[in-house]
Amino acid sequence: MTYNVTNLSDKDAVVGMGMDLYVGGKKMETYANSNTTETISAGRSYEGAVQHFGVNGSGSKELEIKPFMDFSGTKPAIVTFELD
């Protein structure tokens, strides 16, 4: 998966961590295959970040995204999408 991210917070943010893929409600495995791991400053963006997942099964696809190392109880954002 390739994605763009903008840090809308007032603190540095880690890109490439805190993201899980679910297919049909089941968590998929993340593969360490040249994934992006970067830190971006407040108000900055990163284009073309890469994350690899093994996709098994069928059904709805959802990315669950939350800030890395956030223990405040913030609910993750969930993005539903289709694969062609």
C-alpha positions as CSV (number, residue, x, y, z in Angstrom):
1,M,0.0,0.0,0.0
2,T,1.2,3.5,-0.8
3,Y,-0.2,6.5,1.0
4,N,0.3,10.2,1.8
5,V,0.1,11.6,5.4
6,T,0.0,15.0,6.9
7,N,0.8,15.7,10.6
8,L,-2.1,17.8,11.8
9,S,-0.9,17.7,15.5
10,D,1.4,20.0,17.3
11,K,3.9,17.3,18.0
12,D,6.2,15.1,15.9
13,A,4.5,12.1,14.4
14,V,5.9,8.7,13.3
15,V,4.9,7.6,9.8
16,G,4.7,3.9,9.1
17,M,3.6,2.6,12.5
18,G,0.2,2.4,14.1
19,M,-1.6,1.0,11.1
20,D,-3.4,-2.4,10.9
21,L,-5.2,-4.1,8.0
22,Y,-8.4,-6.2,8.6
23,V,-10.0,-8.3,5.9
24,G,-13.5,-9.6,6.7
25,G,-12.8,-8.6,10.3
26,K,-9.6,-10.6,10.6
27,K,-6.2,-8.9,11.2
28,M,-3.7,-9.4,8.4
29,E,0.1,-9.8,8.9
30,T,2.4,-6.9,8.3
31,Y,5.6,-7.6,6.3
32,A,8.8,-5.8,6.9
33,N,9.6,-5.3,3.3
34,S,11.0,-1.8,2.7
35,N,8.2,-0.2,4.8
36,T,8.4,3.5,5.5
37,T,9.5,4.5,9.0
38,E,10.0,8.2,9.3
39,T,9.2,11.1,11.7
40,I,7.6,14.2,10.5
41,S,7.3,17.6,12.3
42,A,4.0,19.3,13.2
43,G,2.3,20.7,10.1
44,R,4.5,18.7,7.7
45,S,3.6,16.0,5.3
46,Y,5.1,12.9,3.7
47,E,4.1,11.6,0.3
48,G,4.6,8.1,-1.0
49,A,4.9,6.2,2.3
50,V,4.8,2.4,1.9
51,Q,3.4,-0.4,4.0
52,H,3.2,-4.1,3.1
53,F,0.5,-6.5,4.3
54,G,-0.2,-10.2,3.5
55,V,-3.8,-10.3,2.4
56,N,-5.7,-13.6,2.9
57,G,-9.4,-14.1,2.6
58,S,-12.2,-12.0,1.3
59,G,-14.6,-9.5,2.5
60,S,-14.5,-5.8,3.5
61,K,-11.0,-4.3,3.8
62,E,-10.4,-1.8,6.6
63,L,-7.3,0.1,7.7
64,E,-7.3,0.9,11.4
65,I,-5.0,3.9,12.0
66,K,-4.0,5.4,15.4
67,P,-1.0,7.4,16.5
68,F,2.0,5.3,17.4
69,M,2.6,4.9,21.1
70,D,-0.6,6.8,21.9
71,F,-1.9,5.5,25.3
72,S,-4.5,8.2,25.8
73,G,-7.4,6.0,24.7
74,T,-7.8,7.8,21.4
75,K,-10.1,5.7,19.1
76,P,-8.5,4.6,15.8
77,A,-9.6,6.0,12.5
78,I,-11.1,3.3,10.3
79,V,-10.8,3.6,6.5
80,T,-12.8,1.1,4.4
81,F,-11.7,0.4,0.8
82,E,-11.9,-2.0,-2.1
83,L,-9.1,-3.8,-3.9
84,D,-9.3,-4.1,-7.7
